């Protein structure tokens, strides 16, 4: 059984004695605090924090991290609080322990909400001290190693959370040793039979291919020696989950997965890495398109290496990774290498760069957290943000920007800066104009064109893939909706107040304050936004405003009929057009105040208004069209036509000549002679539609045209 003395012996290799004594003191404190507590397996509880500290010792973490590992469950599971820990071990250790501790004493209706809230707390702690997440990962790793004592459903829940969040965070921070073990332990818990079968298949394949693997390893080493290049060749085996994912994604049995084994060549400097690459390409033919240079362009987590795939003996593909010793340490320890080099009293540029990138990532998480509507939305952003395949594009100044596969111009704009994303209107890719929805490819140079008054489009949410862009667009749209809702609310309230021959500006002093207090709203803008979004009715609010200064005696409304509210079709997000009747400028229209949506515009004769007229007449009010802009409106038509060759092309030609667009077309054969064509056109107004219908009626094979409604 591993003891504190065993750990102290290991720490003697890189920590001074006074710091080791502090780690031991933290252990004895935790041992006393957890006295009498046992894990599900029956072992004393203190074996868990000791094991977590041992994992951190493998990464040469500093003494404060090790002390936090010893004490990380003390706040949660004992009566000791953060202040007591601070007095005993100092504020930095207490802050670390508090950051790692889970949320307690809070009841959530949904476990997903609880997990999301816990993760948000951890992100805030990470922003203050990056060591929090490393201690947390070590804690999760030991919990995964000891899952055996838990119920099957709890095992699966913890394994799924580990795979979706913690393994991905380990990858994002470059801590490969922890990531691989977390993934394989999660795979084993989620799919025990599949895991066991692949494990046996790998062991069997290793036996069958042992001679080939040894021959390739020897030939690689011999080639390096012949060229006088210093480098050690070591065999490596893909971990179980990556093999399973490849089998699943490529729909192949294990026998057809040839690149289960690979090789890693560790050398002394970057120059030798590239020279070794030339040697291995001369020895074995490289597979086209399978070379990646992560030394020149490192991954976001600081990972650096040369990757190439070769045709080996008998056509067996060989994966080869070439890197320096420092790169190997970074690949295994990631951000933890920052403390590894710090412990050796040296600063290393690779480790320092990784630490800076990690802090930038956490800063991005905090920005997403501020923009997210709730903790579940935030956790979804984080999941989407973690580790897709990457592409690399360039700014006009030559700066490299890393983006996920499938990213668009909009993703790039938000990656540069949120304000640039919000104001972008066009883009040049390699000096050629391109749409904002264009999918990017590695190596492209992008220049974003912005305009001062530009705003994000809700349709952008359908094309972006990065969490930062999605979060920023939603935040901007939410702000835009509230601004537009407040403007609409002001118009609606003033219209209702005009019936009492007053307005917002003319209200007696104190009237608005009293109504805000009664409705439990913070300010006038909040009230106007609520009216604009339809959660408050303007007529009711107006009655309260004019009643309160006069002992609640509501004055008689003016008999003068107020004019309808003017709409132009370009109001933004708080005026929507009903899909049941598809109103057009020129139609007689009525507005329906729908809670949370604002005004929904219907044609006056829309059948869906009958129930609203009966139950909530106060939510209906007349509208009229202002002067038209360049907006297009969808309108569905139903045509009865004679079936003939080239029918759709002829209809499309007529519509195009009339300066309209076809958004959708469906054709249904009624019999051998007749067909029903359903067209959805984009038109400017009612007059424009009338001209199009007239042209369509002039076609000899069109027998009937109806504009669809309800």
KAJOZI-V215382 format. One line per field, one symbol per residue. ss: DSSP state (2 for helix, 1 for strand, 0 for the rest). phi: phi as a letter, one per 40 degrees, with the letter a starting at -180 (. if undefined). burial: b if it has 16 or more other ideal C-beta (glycine too) atoms within 10 Angstrom, else e. A space follows every 10 residues. Layout:
# KAJOZI-V215382
ss->???
phi->???
burial->???
This chain:
# KAJOZI-V215382
ss->0002222222 2000002222 2222222222 2220000100 0001022222 2222222200 0022222222 2002222000 0222222220 2222222222 0000000000 2222222222 2222222200 2222222222 2222202220 0222222222 2222222222 2200022222 2222222222 0222222222 2222222202 2222222222 2222220000 1111111002 2222222222 0002220000 1111111002 2222222222 2220110000 0110000000 0000011111 1022201111 1111222222 2222222222 2220000022 2222222222 2222222222 2000222222 2222200001 1111100001 1111000122 2222220222 2221111110 0111000010 0000111111 0000000222 2200002222 2222222222 2222222222 2222222200 0002220000 2222222220 0002222222 2200000222 2222222200 0000000000 0000111000 0000111000 0000000011 1111000111 1110000022 2222202221 1111100000 0011111111 1100002222 2222222000 1111111110 0001111111 1110022222 2222222000 0111111000
phi->.cbccccdcc cccabccccc cccccccccc ccccdgcbcd cgcdcccccc cccccccccf cccccccccc bcbcccbbcc bcccccccbg cdcccccccc cccbgbbbcb cccccccdcc ccccccccac cdcccccccc cccccbcdcc cdccdccccc ccccbccccd cccgccccdc ccccccdccc bdccdcccdc ccccccccbd cccccccccc cccccccgcc abcbcabccd cccccccccc fbcdcccccc babbbbbcac dcdcccdccc cccbcccdgb bbbcccbccc cgcbacbabb cccggccbcb bbaccccccc ccbfcccdcc ccccgbbbcc cccccccccc cccccccccc cccacccccc dcccccgccb bbbbcdcgcc bcbcdgcbdc dcdcccadcc ccbcbaabbf gbcacccccc bdgcbbbcbb bdccbcbdcd ccbcbccccc cccccccccc ccccccccdc cccccccccb faadcccccg ccdccccccf bcacdccccc cccgcbcdcc cccccccdcb fgcccccccc ccccccbbgb chcbbbbccc bfcbdhccbb cbcbdgbgcb cbcdcccccd ccdccbcccb acbaccdccb cbbcacbbbc bccacgdccc ccccccccgb bccaabbbcc acbbabbbbb bbbcaccdcc cccccccccc cccabbccaf
burial->eeebeebbeb beeebeeebb ebbbebbebb bebbeeeeee eeeebbbbbb bbbbbbbebb bbbbbbbbbb bbbbbeebeb eeeebbeebe ebbbbbbbbb bbeeeeeeee eeebbbbbbb bbbebbbebb bbbbbbbbbb bbbbebbeeb eeeebbebbe bbbebbbbbb bbbbbbbbbb bbbbbbbbbb beebbeebee bbeebeeebe eebeebbebb bebbeeeebe bebeeeebbb bebbebbeee eeebeebbbb bbbbbbbeeb ebbebbbebb eebbebeeee eeebbeebbb bbbbbbbbbb ebeeeebbbb bbbbebbbbb bbbbbbbbbb bbbeeeebeb beebbebbee bbebbeebbe bbeebebbbb bbebbbbeee bbbeeeeeee bbbbeebbbb bbbbbeebee bbbbeebebe eeeeebebeb eeebebebee eeeeebeeeb eebbbbbbbb bbbbbbbeeb bbbbbbbbbb bbbbbbbbbb ebeeeebeee bbeebeeeee beebebbbbb bbbbebbbbe bbbebbbbee eeeeeebeee eeeebebebe bbbbbebbee bbbbbebebb bbbbeebbbb bbbeebeebe ebeeeeeebe bebebeeeee eebebbbebe beeeeebeeb beeebeebeb eeeeeeeeee eeeebebebb bbbbbbebbe ebbeebeebe ebeebebebe
